Amino acid sequence: MKKLIITSVSVVTLLSFIVGCKENPNSNEATNNSHIPIVEQKTTPSITPSTSISPGTDKEALEVGNINSIIPAGWHILELIKGEPVIAEGDLNKDSIPDIATVIEKNVVDQTASPRSLLIAFGGKNDTYSISIIADNVILKADEGGVWGDPFDSLIIDRGSVLVSDYGGSNWRWYNKYRFRYQDNDWFLIGATMGSYFTGTTTIDKSDEDDINLLTGEFIQRRTDEKGNTTTKKGNRGKKELIRLQEFELENM
C-alpha cells in the first residue's frame, strides 16, 4: 500500500481505480457510492485470551463454548476505548446464525507497536464459534497512521461481508476501506475504496478517490484539480481474479 504522507491511509494495477470515505475517522457520513456504506459497529463485553491458536495461516474450524475460547494465547481483542472491544456481529455464511469479526492484537512485550490480525469466526448452536480465518496482513499497527496516530478506523459487518476501514496522515490525509466476503468456501476481497486529500486546500468530500466493485469491475473515480473543480468518472474495467483474504497484502494495495 502506498501511503500519501500525510481509525475509526497509490495503488497497484489491480486497484488503480479505487476509493470512498467519510469526513473524519469517527464520522458516520455515507460515501458517494454504494459499495461501502457506513453502519454502527457492535461491541461486546471485555474478553480475556485463552487458547493457543496462532495467527498466520488458514485455521481449521474449532468448536468452542464462547468468544473467550477463540482468542489466541498471548493476544487480546483490540480496544480503542477501554472496555469497548472491537467486535462486529452478523451473518457471514448465510446460515441465519450470528457470526463475529474482531481485531486481535499481540500482547505488548516491548515499546514497539504490536502486530494486529483480523479474526473471523462462524457462530454455531448453543453459543459455540468456529474460527474461519485469522488474517495477519489486513489491520495496520498503532504506529502506522503518521501524525494522525492510530490508523484503525472501524470494523463492521455489512450486507453479509466484513468491512475494514483505516485513516491517517498529517497535512495529506489518506483512507482505505476493504470489503471481504465468504464465498466458495473461502474469503475474498470483493470491494475496495482508497483516497487522499490535502487538508490545506480541500476537504474529504473533494478528495481524490477511487472505488471499485471487484465482483463486477465497475468503478467510480473522483478527482479535484488545483482550482477546486471536481470531476467524476464511472466505468467498468472488467472482471479479474479475486484476491483471497489469506493472500491479501496491505503494502501491495
MARMITI-79067 format. One line per 8 residues: number of its first residue (from 1); their letters; for each residue y, z, x of N, C-alpha, C, O. Coordinates in steps of 0.02 Angstrom, whole numbers, plus 50000, padded with zeros to 5 digits. Example, Ala and Ser with C-alpha at 12.3 -4.5 7.8 and 13.67 -1.06 7.14 Angstrom:
1 = as = 49716/50390/50660/49775/50390/50615/49835/50390/50660/49834/50423/50712 | 49888/50354/50642/49947/50357/50684/50002/50394/50645/50057/50402/50670
***
This chain:
1 = mkkliits = 49940/50000/50042/50000/50000/50000/50061/50000/50043/50067/50040/50090 | 50105/49957/50029/50167/49955/50067/50219/49998/50033/50234/49986/49974 | 50247/50046/50067/50297/50090/50038/50366/50067/50058/50379/50051/50117 | 50411/50065/50011/50480/50047/50024/50520/50110/50034/50540/50140/49984 | 50532/50131/50095/50567/50193/50108/50642/50182/50098/50697/50159/50113 | 50578/50236/50040/50631/50268/50006/50648/50324/50047/50693/50362/50030 | 50291/50621/49526/50250/50631/49526/50268/50628/49462/50308/50601/49423 | 50254/50641/49463/50248/50674/49399/50215/50699/49376/50227/50721/49319
9 = vsvvtlls = 50274/50194/49747/50276/50227/49792/50302/50163/49807/50323/50151/49864 | 50238/49745/50019/50249/49762/49942/50184/49749/49934/50158/49801/49916 | 50151/49713/49937/50091/49707/49897/50049/49649/49923/50078/49598/49941 | 49980/49654/49925/49937/49600/49947/49933/49548/49892/49960/49558/49838 | 49900/49493/49907/49899/49436/49861/49871/49455/49793/49894/49430/49742 | 49820/49498/49793/49787/49514/49730/49836/49541/49679/49831/49525/49620 | 49885/49584/49701/49931/49616/49654/50003/49596/49668/50048/49637/49663 | 50013/49533/49686/50080/49510/49704/50126/49507/49645/50187/49499/49652
17 = fivgcken = 50097/49513/49586/50140/49513/49526/50133/49577/49488/50118/49575/49428 | 50143/49635/49517/50128/49698/49484/50188/49744/49478/50227/49749/49526 | 50198/49782/49415/50248/49837/49413/50265/49865/49343/50247/49832/49295 | 50300/49924/49334/50323/49956/49274/50331/50030/49287/50294/50056/49329 | 50376/50066/49255/50389/50136/49273/50429/50174/49221/50441/50149/49166 | 50450/50232/49239/50493/50273/49198/50554/50294/49236/50558/50286/49296 | 50603/50323/49201/50667/50337/49232/50661/50387/49289/50698/50382/49338 | 50616/50435/49282/50603/50482/49335/50532/50506/49328/50502/50494/49276
25 = pnsneatn = 50505/50539/49378/50434/50556/49377/50414/50604/49322/50355/50612/49310 | 50460/50635/49288/50443/50680/49234/50462/50652/49166/50458/50687/49116 | 50483/50588/49164/50506/50558/49103/50448/50532/49061/50396/50515/49089 | 50456/50530/48995/50406/50501/48951/50430/50434/48924/50403/50410/48874 | 50480/50404/48955/50507/50340/48933/50455/50286/48944/50426/50282/48998 | 50442/50244/48894/50392/50192/48899/50416/50137/48946/50476/50128/48955 | 50368/50100/48975/50386/50044/49018/50404/49985/48974/50399/49988/48913 | 50424/49929/49007/50445/49871/48969/50386/49824/48955/50396/49766/48940
33 = nshipive = 50325/49850/48961/50267/49809/48946/50214/49852/48914/50221/49913/48910 | 50161/49821/48890/50111/49857/48851/50053/49881/48893/50008/49913/48867 | 50053/49866/48958/49995/49884/48999/49991/49959/49013/49936/49987/49014 | 50048/49991/49024/50048/50059/49049/50090/50105/49004/50145/50124/49024 | 50066/50123/48944/50105/50168/48903/50102/50239/48930/50054/50257/48965 | 50152/50280/48914/50155/50348/48937/50137/50395/48880/50168/50391/48826 | 50089/50439/48889/50071/50489/48839/50067/50556/48872/50066/50562/48934 | 50065/50608/48832/50067/50675/48859/50001/50693/48893/49948/50678/48866
41 = qkttpsit = 50005/50725/48951/49946/50747/48987/49919/50810/48957/49957/50855/48938 | 49852/50815/48953/49821/50876/48927/49801/50921/48985/49786/50897/49039 | 49801/50985/48974/49782/51032/49026/49733/51083/48999/49726/51091/48938 | 49699/51119/49045/49653/51172/49026/49666/51231/49071/49704/51225/49119 | 49636/51289/49057/49648/51348/49099/49626/51337/49170/49588/51291/49185 | 49651/51380/49215/49636/51376/49287/49561/51379/49299/49525/51414/49264 | 49539/51343/49350/49467/51336/49365/49453/51352/49437/49494/51338/49481 | 49396/51382/49451/49377/51401/49519/49321/51356/49544/49273/51344/49507
49 = pstsispg = 49324/51331/49607/49270/51289/49635/49204/51326/49637/49203/51387/49644 | 49148/51288/49631/49084/51321/49634/49030/51280/49668/48996/51306/49713 | 49020/51216/49650/48963/51180/49677/48977/51153/49746/49032/51161/49773 | 48926/51121/49776/48932/51097/49845/48932/51021/49849/48916/50993/49901 | 48950/50987/49795/48955/50915/49796/49014/50894/49839/49067/50925/49835 | 49007/50842/49879/49061/50819/49922/49088/50753/49899/49048/50708/49884 | 49154/50744/49896/49183/50679/49879/49165/50628/49932/49152/50645/49990 | 49166/50564/49913/49156/50512/49964/49122/50450/49937/49146/50395/49949
57 = tdkealev = 49068/50458/49900/49031/50401/49875/49014/50413/49803/49026/50467/49776 | 48984/50361/49769/48963/50370/49700/48915/50428/49696/48870/50435/49737 | 48925/50470/49645/48882/50528/49637/48835/50517/49578/48854/50490/49527 | 48771/50539/49586/48726/50537/49530/48747/50590/49480/48776/50641/49499 | 48733/50577/49417/48755/50623/49365/48727/50692/49376/48668/50700/49394 | 48768/50742/49367/48747/50812/49375/48763/50849/49310/48821/50857/49293 | 48711/50870/49274/48721/50906/49212/48742/50978/49229/48708/51012/49267 | 48796/51000/49200/48821/51067/49214/48845/51100/49151/48852/51067/49099
65 = gninsiip = 48856/51164/49154/48874/51201/49094/48947/51199/49077/48964/51206/49018 | 48991/51190/49126/49062/51189/49111/49098/51154/49168/49068/51134/49217 | 49164/51148/49162/49203/51113/49212/49200/51147/49280/49201/51114/49332 | 49195/51214/49280/49190/51250/49343/49137/51222/49389/49147/51215/49449 | 49080/51205/49359/49022/51187/49398/49026/51119/49432/48986/51105/49476 | 49074/51078/49413/49077/51011/49444/49131/51006/49497/49142/50952/49525 | 49165/51061/49512/49215/51060/49565/49180/51072/49632/49146/51123/49640 | 49188/51026/49680/49154/51034/49745/49173/51098/49781/49230/51121/49775
73 = agwhilel = 49126/51127/49817/49141/51187/49857/49194/51170/49909/49191/51117/49940 | 49243/51213/49917/49296/51201/49965/49353/51161/49937/49400/51143/49973 | 49350/51146/49872/49403/51108/49839/49427/51146/49778/49394/51192/49754 | 49485/51127/49752/49512/51158/49692/49548/51104/49651/49566/51052/49678 | 49557/51117/49587/49595/51070/49545/49669/51077/49560/49695/51133/49564 | 49702/51021/49569/49773/51020/49585/49814/51053/49530/49803/51040/49471 | 49861/51095/49550/49909/51125/49504/49980/51113/49531/50000/51145/49579 | 50017/51068/49500/50086/51057/49521/50129/51116/49497/50178/51134/49530
81 = ikgepvia = 50110/51144/49441/50141/51205/49415/50086/51257/49411/50034/51245/49381 | 50097/51315/49440/50046/51366/49442/50020/51382/49372/50058/51394/49326 | 49954/51382/49366/49922/51396/49302/49914/51335/49257/49888/51341/49202 | 49935/51276/49281/49929/51215/49241/49891/51162/49281/49922/51118/49311 | 49824/51166/49282/49785/51117/49320/49792/51047/49292/49799/51037/49232 | 49789/50998/49337/49795/50928/49317/49728/50904/49291/49683/50886/49330 | 49722/50903/49226/49660/50880/49193/49679/50840/49131/49722/50861/49093 | 49648/50783/49122/49658/50742/49062/49592/50737/49025/49538/50737/49056
89 = egdlnkds = 49595/50733/48959/49534/50731/48918/49536/50673/48870/49589/50658/48840 | 49479/50639/48861/49474/50583/48814/49406/50551/48820/49368/50567/48865 | 49390/50507/48775/49325/50473/48775/49328/50411/48821/49364/50363/48806 | 49291/50414/48876/49293/50360/48925/49232/50313/48923/49236/50256/48947 | 49176/50337/48896/49116/50295/48895/49093/50278/48824/49037/50258/48813 | 49139/50287/48776/49129/50265/48707/49068/50296/48673/49032/50263/48636 | 49057/50361/48686/49003/50396/48652/49029/50448/48604/48991/50489/48577 | 49096/50447/48593/49129/50494/48547/49127/50566/48570/49138/50611/48530
97 = ipdiatvi = 49112/50577/48633/49112/50645/48662/49168/50647/48714/49172/50603/48757 | 49212/50698/48712/49267/50701/48759/49243/50704/48832/49197/50741/48849 | 49275/50664/48875/49263/50663/48947/49325/50690/48982/49376/50701/48949 | 49321/50700/49047/49379/50726/49083/49392/50686/49147/49347/50657/49176 | 49455/50686/49167/49476/50660/49232/49521/50713/49262/49562/50742/49227 | 49514/50725/49326/49554/50777/49359/49567/50758/49431/49532/50717/49460 | 49618/50788/49460/49634/50779/49530/49612/50843/49567/49633/50898/49550 | 49570/50834/49617/49548/50891/49657/49579/50886/49727/49590/50831/49752
105 = eknvvdqt = 49592/50943/49756/49624/50946/49822/49584/50993/49867/49561/51046/49845 | 49576/50973/49929/49538/51015/49976/49577/51078/49991/49638/51077/49999 | 49541/51134/49995/49573/51197/50011/49609/51194/50078/49584/51164/50125 | 49668/51224/50082/49709/51221/50142/49674/51257/50200/49652/51314/50194 | 49669/51221/50257/49640/51251/50318/49690/51252/50375/49679/51286/50425 | 49745/51214/50368/49798/51214/50418/49864/51197/50383/49868/51203/50322 | 49913/51177/50420/49979/51164/50391/49989/51093/50367/50041/51076/50340 | 49939/51050/50377/49946/50981/50355/49928/50975/50281/49895/51018/50253
113 = asprslli = 49951/50921/50251/49937/50910/50180/49862/50896/50170/49832/50859/50209 | 49834/50925/50119/49762/50920/50107/49743/50854/50072/49782/50828/50033 | 49684/50828/50087/49660/50768/50052/49652/50782/49978/49639/50838/49957 | 49660/50729/49938/49651/50734/49866/49603/50680/49842/49598/50627/49873 | 49568/50694/49788/49522/50645/49759/49527/50644/49683/49548/50693/49652 | 49508/50589/49655/49505/50582/49582/49433/50595/49561/49387/50561/49584 | 49423/50643/49517/49356/50660/49491/49354/50644/49417/49397/50665/49379 | 49303/50605/49397/49293/50588/49327/49224/50611/49306/49175/50597/49341
121 = afggkndt = 49219/50645/49250/49154/50670/49226/49146/50654/49152/49194/50659/49113 | 49086/50636/49132/49071/50623/49062/49048/50687/49027/49011/50727/49056 | 49071/50696/48966/49050/50753/48927/48982/50741/48896/48964/50685/48880 | 48944/50796/48887/48879/50793/48856/48873/50844/48801/48922/50875/48781 | 48813/50853/48777/48801/50902/48724/48808/50973/48751/48799/50985/48811 | 48825/51019/48707/48830/51090/48725/48879/51102/48782/48867/51145/48825 | 48934/51065/48781/48988/51075/48830/48965/51065/48902/48989/51099/48947 | 48919/51018/48912/48899/51001/48980/48940/50941/49005/48969/50905/48965
129 = ysisiiad = 48941/50931/49071/48976/50875/49101/48931/50842/49154/48892/50875/49187 | 48939/50776/49160/48903/50738/49211/48955/50703/49255/48995/50664/49230 | 48954/50717/49320/49001/50684/49365/48986/50609/49365/48930/50588/49378 | 49036/50570/49350/49029/50497/49352/49049/50470/49421/49014/50428/49449 | 49105/50494/49447/49130/50469/49511/49180/50518/49541/49216/50552/49505 | 49181/50521/49607/49234/50554/49644/49262/50502/49693/49227/50482/49739 | 49324/50481/49681/49355/50428/49721/49407/50458/49768/49452/50493/49746 | 49400/50443/49832/49442/50475/49883/49508/50440/49895/49555/50471/49921
137 = nvilkade = 49515/50377/49879/49573/50337/49902/49620/50318/49846/49648/50263/49846 | 49630/50363/49798/49672/50348/49740/49734/50392/49738/49788/50368/49720 | 49727/50454/49756/49781/50504/49749/49816/50516/49815/49783/50533/49865 | 49881/50507/49817/49920/50520/49878/49924/50595/49893/49921/50636/49847 | 49930/50611/49957/49937/50681/49978/50009/50704/49966/50054/50664/49955 | 50018/50770/49970/50083/50800/49953/50139/50778/49999/50197/50780/49979 | 50123/50758/50061/50175/50739/50109/50186/50663/50113/50217/50640/50161 | 50161/50625/50066/50166/50553/50068/50217/50524/50019/50215/50465/50002
145 = ggvwgdpf = 50263/50567/49997/50313/50544/49950/50382/50534/49979/50431/50524/49942 | 50387/50537/50046/50453/50529/50077/50497/50589/50063/50473/50644/50052 | 50563/50578/50063/50611/50631/50050/50600/50661/49981/50614/50720/49970 | 50577/50622/49934/50566/50645/49866/50519/50705/49863/50529/50749/49821 | 50470/50707/49907/50421/50761/49905/50354/50738/49881/50335/50680/49891 | 50317/50781/49848/50250/50765/49824/50253/50704/49778/50288/50706/49727 | 50217/50650/49794/50223/50588/49755/50179/50587/49693/50185/50541/49652 | 50134/50636/49684/50091/50634/49625/50134/50643/49563/50173/50690/49557
153 = dsliidrg = 50127/50596/49516/50167/50597/49455/50127/50622/49395/50145/50672/49364 | 50073/50586/49379/50035/50606/49320/49966/50575/49320/49952/50527/49354 | 49923/50606/49280/49855/50581/49267/49843/50588/49193/49847/50643/49165 | 49829/50532/49159/49816/50534/49088/49756/50490/49071/49736/50447/49111 | 49727/50503/49013/49677/50458/48985/49709/50424/48925/49731/50458/48878 | 49711/50359/48927/49746/50320/48876/49706/50259/48857/49685/50220/48900 | 49694/50251/48793/49656/50192/48768/49590/50184/48805/49570/50128/48821 | 49555/50239/48817/49489/50237/48847/49488/50222/48921/49435/50206/48948
161 = svlvsdyg = 49545/50228/48955/49548/50216/49027/49588/50272/49061/49625/50308/49029 | 49579/50277/49126/49612/50328/49166/49673/50297/49199/49668/50245/49232 | 49731/50328/49190/49794/50302/49218/49823/50352/49267/49838/50409/49249 | 49830/50330/49330/49857/50371/49384/49926/50345/49402/49935/50284/49412 | 49976/50389/49408/50044/50368/49424/50071/50407/49484/50057/50466/49491 | 50109/50373/49527/50143/50407/49582/50215/50382/49587/50232/50329/49560 | 50257/50420/49623/50328/50406/49626/50355/50439/49689/50338/50496/49704 | 50399/50404/49726/50425/50435/49787/50482/50396/49817/50509/50350/49786
169 = gsnwrwyn = 50501/50416/49878/50554/50382/49915/50615/50425/49925/50612/50486/49918 | 50670/50393/49943/50734/50427/49952/50788/50384/49918/50789/50381/49856 | 50833/50352/49957/50879/50305/49925/50842/50246/49894/50860/50222/49840 | 50791/50224/49929/50745/50175/49900/50690/50213/49865/50655/50252/49897 | 50681/50202/49800/50628/50234/49762/50572/50184/49749/50584/50124/49741 | 50510/50209/49747/50453/50167/49731/50407/50203/49683/50408/50265/49679 | 50368/50166/49646/50323/50195/49597/50264/50149/49586/50269/50088/49594 | 50208/50178/49567/50148/50139/49554/50109/50170/49496/50111/50231/49485
177 = kyrfryqd = 50075/50128/49459/50029/50151/49406/49965/50109/49412/49968/50048/49417 | 49909/50144/49413/49844/50110/49419/49800/50130/49360/49792/50189/49345 | 49772/50080/49327/49730/50093/49268/49657/50075/49284/49642/50020/49306 | 49612/50123/49273/49541/50114/49287/49500/50122/49222/49514/50166/49181 | 49450/50079/49214/49408/50082/49154/49334/50079/49172/49315/50044/49219 | 49294/50115/49133/49221/50115/49143/49191/50058/49102/49198/50056/49041 | 49159/50011/49136/49126/49955/49103/49070/49930/49148/49074/49935/49210 | 49019/49902/49118/48962/49876/49156/48934/49929/49203/48915/49914/49260
185 = ndwfliga = 48932/49991/49179/48904/50047/49217/48940/50061/49283/48910/50086/49330 | 49004/50045/49286/49043/50059/49347/49117/50065/49327/49136/50050/49271 | 49157/50087/49375/49229/50095/49365/49267/50039/49401/49253/50023/49458 | 49316/50010/49365/49355/49955/49393/49430/49964/49381/49451/49994/49332 | 49469/49936/49427/49541/49932/49418/49554/49874/49370/49538/49817/49385 | 49585/49889/49312/49596/49836/49263/49670/49821/49251/49688/49772/49218 | 49714/49864/49279/49785/49851/49271/49825/49887/49325/49803/49940/49348 | 49881/49860/49344/49922/49891/49396/49995/49875/49386/50012/49820/49363
193 = tmgsyftg = 50037/49923/49402/50109/49915/49397/50140/49943/49460/50123/49998/49481 | 50185/49906/49491/50216/49928/49553/50289/49907/49555/50306/49852/49533 | 50332/49951/49580/50403/49934/49580/50444/49974/49629/50420/50023/49659 | 50506/49953/49639/50552/49987/49684/50624/49970/49665/50638/49920/49633 | 50670/50015/49685/50741/50002/49672/50783/50045/49719/50760/50096/49744 | 50844/50023/49731/50891/50058/49775/50938/50099/49731/50976/50071/49691 | 50936/50164/49739/50974/50208/49695/51050/50201/49703/51088/50221/49659 | 51071/50173/49759/51142/50165/49771/51174/50109/49730/51235/50109/49720
201 = tttidksd = 51134/50062/49706/51162/50005/49670/51132/49992/49602/51159/49954/49562 | 51074/50024/49587/51042/50009/49523/51002/50069/49498/50998/50120/49532 | 50974/50062/49440/50932/50114/49410/50863/50087/49398/50850/50027/49405 | 50818/50131/49379/50749/50111/49373/50737/50059/49319/50690/50020/49323 | 50780/50058/49268/50771/50009/49215/50787/49938/49238/50773/49889/49203 | 50817/49932/49298/50830/49866/49327/50795/49858/49394/50815/49817/49435 | 50744/49897/49405/50707/49893/49468/50670/49827/49474/50656/49793/49424 | 50653/49808/49535/50608/49751/49546/50538/49776/49531/50514/49823/49564
209 = eddinllt = 50505/49746/49484/50439/49770/49466/50394/49714/49443/50416/49662/49418 | 50330/49725/49453/50278/49677/49432/50223/49716/49397/50202/49769/49419 | 50201/49688/49341/50148/49719/49301/50096/49667/49287/50111/49612/49265 | 50033/49685/49300/49980/49635/49289/49921/49665/49252/49899/49721/49267 | 49895/49628/49205/49833/49644/49171/49778/49607/49208/49772/49546/49202 | 49738/49643/49246/49687/49611/49288/49628/49584/49248/49589/49544/49273 | 49622/49605/49186/49569/49579/49143/49584/49508/49119/49540/49466/49113 | 49648/49496/49106/49668/49430/49079/49706/49387/49129/49709/49326/49121
217 = gefiqrrt = 49735/49418/49181/49775/49382/49229/49848/49377/49208/49889/49349/49246 | 49866/49402/49150/49935/49399/49126/49980/49447/49166/49959/49502/49184 | 50041/49424/49181/50086/49466/49220/50157/49463/49192/50176/49415/49158 | 50195/49515/49208/50266/49518/49193/50302/49535/49257/50286/49586/49289 | 50349/49494/49277/50386/49505/49340/50460/49512/49324/50488/49471/49288 | 50491/49565/49349/50562/49577/49338/50598/49582/49405/50574/49614/49451 | 50655/49549/49409/50695/49550/49471/50769/49559/49453/50793/49532/49403 | 50804/49598/49494/50876/49608/49485/50912/49587/49549/50895/49610/49603
225 = dekgnttt = 50961/49543/49542/50996/49518/49602/51052/49566/49623/51062/49618/49592 | 51088/49547/49676/51140/49591/49704/51198/49602/49656/51236/49650/49664 | 51206/49558/49607/51259/49565/49559/51238/49605/49497/51277/49615/49450 | 51176/49627/49498/51152/49667/49442/51122/49626/49385/51107/49654/49332 | 51114/49561/49395/51085/49519/49343/51009/49523/49346/50979/49514/49399 | 50978/49535/49290/50906/49544/49286/50872/49485/49252/50895/49461/49200 | 50818/49462/49283/50778/49408/49253/50706/49431/49246/50681/49469/49287 | 50673/49407/49194/50604/49425/49181/50561/49362/49175/50580/49314/49141
233 = kkgnrgkk = 50506/49362/49209/50460/49304/49208/50392/49328/49184/50367/49379/49206 | 50362/49289/49139/50295/49304/49114/50250/49244/49128/50272/49187/49128 | 50186/49259/49141/50140/49205/49154/50069/49229/49159/50053/49286/49141 | 50025/49186/49184/49955/49204/49194/49932/49175/49260/49933/49114/49269 | 49911/49218/49306/49890/49196/49372/49816/49183/49375/49790/49167/49429 | 49781/49189/49318/49710/49176/49315/49670/49239/49329/49694/49285/49362 | 49609/49240/49304/49566/49298/49314/49537/49298/49385/49522/49245/49412 | 49530/49357/49413/49499/49365/49478/49448/49422/49475/49449/49462/49428
241 = elirlqef = 49406/49425/49525/49356/49478/49525/49390/49547/49527/49435/49558/49567 | 49367/49591/49484/49396/49658/49480/49376/49700/49541/49322/49692/49569 | 49421/49746/49559/49408/49792/49614/49374/49854/49587/49398/49885/49540 | 49317/49873/49617/49282/49934/49598/49324/49995/49620/49355/49994/49673 | 49324/50046/49579/49362/50106/49595/49339/50136/49662/49380/50160/49701 | 49274/50134/49675/49249/50163/49737/49272/50124/49798/49269/50150/49854 | 49294/50062/49789/49318/50021/49845/49394/50015/49845/49422/49981/49888 | 49427/50049/49799/49499/50046/49793/49532/50080/49853/49511/50134/49873
249 = elenm = 49583/50047/49883/49618/50073/49941/49693/50069/49928/49720/50014/49921 | 49726/50126/49926/49798/50127/49913/49837/50087/49964/49885/50052/49947 | 49818/50092/50028/49856/50059/50080/49853/49984/50076/49893/49949/50108 | 49806/49957/50037/49800/49885/50030/49834/49858/49968/49832/49798/49954 | 49866/49902/49930/49898/49881/49869/49969/49857/49883/50004/49836/49837
***
